[in-house]
């Protein structure tokens, strides 16, 4: 049962990351203007394509359970800075502070889920299991 929940949790994290990768590229002009609005004017095209790559590769690897530490690292390279740059609720006016705090805490919980995968691994249902289980029998002399 635990392994089934590990798979479902990985699929949910991967789905959010893959959706974010696709929308980053789908709305390229809006993404570029948002980056500049938040003060990230250093090579915005590079940042956009690196972000999409990191989210896509990290999401796919996490979904299939291949190299979970690498996958989570790629995803954290995006989600941690975005959380603190986009949702600094402590600087917002009181009328929007609550909703920004909710978004901030949602991302913190999402980051916690990724850290959980990093620490405890992917469970039984992953592609890594195929590499570890499919061994040839030893030859007897």
C-alpha positions as CSV (number, residue, x, y, z in Angstrom):
1,X,0.0,0.0,0.0
2,X,2.9,2.4,0.9
3,X,4.4,1.9,-2.6
4,X,1.1,2.7,-4.3
5,X,0.9,6.0,-2.4
6,X,4.5,6.7,-3.3
7,X,3.6,6.3,-7.0
8,X,0.5,8.4,-6.7
9,X,2.4,11.2,-4.9
10,X,5.2,11.1,-7.5
11,X,2.6,11.3,-10.3
12,X,1.0,14.4,-8.6
13,X,4.3,16.2,-8.2
14,X,5.3,15.3,-11.8
15,X,1.9,16.5,-13.1
16,X,2.3,19.9,-11.5
17,X,5.9,20.2,-12.8
18,X,5.1,19.1,-16.3
19,X,2.1,21.4,-16.5
20,X,4.3,24.3,-15.4
21,X,6.9,23.4,-18.0
22,X,4.4,23.4,-20.8
23,X,2.7,26.6,-19.8
24,X,6.0,28.3,-19.4
25,X,6.7,27.7,-23.1
26,X,3.1,28.0,-24.3
27,X,2.9,31.6,-22.9
28,X,6.4,32.6,-23.7
29,X,5.8,36.3,-24.0
30,X,3.8,36.5,-20.8
31,X,6.5,34.4,-19.0
32,X,9.2,36.8,-20.3
33,X,7.3,39.9,-19.1
34,X,6.6,38.3,-15.7
35,X,10.3,37.5,-15.3
36,X,11.2,41.2,-16.0
37,X,8.4,42.3,-13.7
38,X,10.0,40.4,-10.8
39,X,13.4,41.8,-11.6
40,X,14.9,38.8,-13.4
41,X,16.2,40.5,-16.5
42,X,19.4,38.5,-16.8
43,X,19.0,36.5,-20.1
44,X,15.3,35.9,-19.8
45,X,15.2,33.5,-22.7
46,X,17.9,31.4,-21.1
47,X,16.0,31.3,-17.8
48,X,12.8,30.4,-19.5
49,X,14.3,27.5,-21.5
50,X,16.3,26.3,-18.6
51,X,13.2,26.4,-16.4
52,X,11.2,24.4,-19.0
53,X,14.0,21.9,-19.4
54,X,14.5,21.4,-15.6
55,X,10.7,21.1,-15.0
56,X,10.2,18.7,-17.9
57,X,13.2,16.4,-17.2
58,X,12.7,16.5,-13.4
59,X,9.0,15.8,-13.8
60,X,9.5,12.8,-16.2
61,X,12.3,11.3,-14.2
62,X,10.3,11.7,-11.0
63,X,7.2,10.1,-12.6
64,X,9.1,7.0,-13.8
65,X,11.2,6.9,-10.7
66,X,14.6,7.2,-12.5
67,X,17.3,9.1,-10.7
68,X,15.0,10.6,-8.1
69,X,17.8,12.7,-6.4
70,X,18.6,14.3,-9.7
71,X,14.9,14.9,-10.5
72,X,14.2,16.5,-7.2
73,X,17.3,18.7,-7.4
74,X,16.1,20.0,-10.8
75,X,12.7,20.6,-9.5
76,X,13.9,22.3,-6.4
77,X,16.1,24.6,-8.5
78,X,12.9,26.0,-9.8
79,X,10.3,25.8,-7.0
80,X,12.4,27.2,-4.1
81,X,13.4,30.5,-5.8
82,X,10.0,30.9,-7.4
83,X,8.3,30.5,-4.0
84,X,10.3,33.2,-2.4
85,X,10.3,35.6,-5.4
86,X,6.7,35.4,-6.4
87,X,4.9,34.9,-3.0
88,X,6.7,37.2,-0.4
89,X,3.5,37.6,1.5
90,X,5.3,39.4,4.4
91,X,5.8,42.4,2.0
92,X,2.3,42.5,0.6
93,X,-0.5,44.9,1.6
94,X,-2.9,43.4,4.2
95,X,-5.8,42.9,1.6
96,X,-3.7,40.4,-0.4
97,X,-1.5,39.0,2.3
98,X,-3.7,36.1,3.2
99,X,-4.0,34.7,-0.4
100,X,-0.3,35.2,-1.0
101,X,0.5,33.4,2.3
102,X,-1.8,30.5,1.2
103,X,0.1,30.2,-2.2
104,X,3.4,30.4,-0.3
105,X,2.5,27.7,2.1
106,X,1.2,25.5,-0.8
107,X,4.5,25.7,-2.5
108,X,6.4,25.0,0.8
109,X,4.2,21.9,1.2
110,X,5.0,20.9,-2.4
111,X,8.7,21.4,-1.7
112,X,8.4,19.2,1.4
113,X,6.9,16.5,-0.7
114,X,9.9,16.6,-3.0
115,X,12.2,16.5,-0.1
116,X,10.4,13.4,1.2
117,X,11.0,11.7,-2.2
118,X,14.6,12.8,-1.9
119,X,15.1,11.3,1.5
120,X,12.9,8.1,1.3
121,X,13.2,7.3,-2.4
122,X,10.6,6.3,-5.0
123,X,9.2,3.1,-3.6
124,X,8.8,-0.2,-5.3
125,X,7.0,1.1,-8.4
126,X,9.8,2.8,-10.3
127,X,11.9,2.1,-13.3
128,X,14.9,1.7,-11.0
129,X,13.4,-1.6,-9.8
130,X,13.7,-3.0,-13.4
131,X,17.4,-2.2,-13.5
132,X,17.9,-3.7,-10.0
133,X,15.8,-6.9,-10.6
134,X,16.7,-7.9,-14.1
135,X,20.0,-9.7,-13.5
136,X,21.2,-12.7,-15.3
137,X,21.6,-15.8,-13.2
138,X,25.1,-16.8,-12.3
139,X,26.7,-19.5,-14.3
140,X,27.7,-22.7,-12.4
141,X,31.0,-24.3,-13.4
